[in-house]
C-alpha cells in the first residue's frame, strides 16, 4: 500500500506540505506541516484557493463592514473590457433543470445535487444553478505534483460563491489586499461550492466537492436541525465529535461497506476534510464525506457555518495515476518527434 497522499501548496519540486483553507480559521484548525522524503511516492493535490488571481481566501463570515455600491454608481461605471472580464462573463447563462432545485435523485450521495464522476461542463453548469448569481473562479491545477513537462493543464477545478460585495477601490495602500474573487470586496460569503475537476483538457471529471454556508445573526439554524438534515441526506454518521466544534464523518470501504470506528480502516481513511483546504487520501479507502458544524462564539446550540466535503479516495488515486501515465506518454511522443525532426542538423565545430 502506498503512503497517504495529501494536498500541498508547494511547488512541484518542493517537499514541504502546507495545509490551508479557503475558510476562516477556527480553534484546533491550525495548519499541519509535514515533510515527504525524496521523490513523491504518488500524486499530491493542491488546494483550490480562490481569489483575484486565485490566491486570497474570502473574508470570514461577519457583519458587513461596508454597503454595496449604490445602483447609480454601478450604472455609471464603464462596461468591463476583455482584460478585466470575469470567467462567468464569457459563459452563457446556466441551463438549470428542475432537478437542480428539487430533491436529489436516488443513487450516489451528492452535495446540493453535484455527484462525483460528473463531467466538467455538467458539474460547472449545475454548480452555477445551485449558487444562483455566484462569482466563478477557475483553478489551473489540482494534483500539484504531477510531472507535466510541456503539457498544459486547464480548468482543474473551480469555485462559485455568492454573498455581499462591493466594488474594488484602489485609493489607499492596502486596498488591493481587500480585492478578492471576481475583483470584488467580499464583506460576507453566504455560500461557496469548490470543485476538484482534474483531467487532461476535455476529459476533466468531478473528483471532489466542497460546500460551505455561512449564516448571519438571526438566520442561524439550530445544531440539532443541521445534524438531522445531514442524517436525512447521508444516513447515520460513522462518527460525531464535539471538540473543538461539531465534526461528522461518513466513511466507506472501496466495496461500499459503511465503516464504523470499530473498523481498522475507519481511522486510516480519515483524510478527506469538510473544508476545501488540506486533504489526504490513500489506497484502499472508498467514499468519504465530512461535515463541520461551527457555532457562533456565544451559543453552541446554533450553527454559524456549515462545511461539507466529499471525495472517493481510491478514485483519486486512480485518476492521478492515469493522468500521470497519459502525460508521460504525450511527453515521450513529443521528445521522440523533436529528435526525428532534428535529423540532419549538425553543429559547426
Secondary structure, DSSP 8 states (H G I E B T S, - for coil): ----EE---S-TT--EEE---SS---TT----EEE--SS-SS--------STTS-S----S-S-SS----HHHHHHS----STT--GGGGS------HHHHS---SSS--BTTB-TT-BHHHHHHHHHHHSTT-EEEEES-SSTT---TT------EEEEEEEEEEE---SSTTHHHHB-GGGEEEEEEEEEEEEE--SSTT--B--EEEEEEE--TTT-EEHHHHHHHHHHHH-S-SEEE-SSSEEEEEEB-TTS-B--TTSHHHHHT----SSSSS-EE-TT--EEEEEEEE-BTTBTTEESEEEEEEEEHHHHHHHHHHHHHHHHHHHHHHHHHHHHHTTT-----
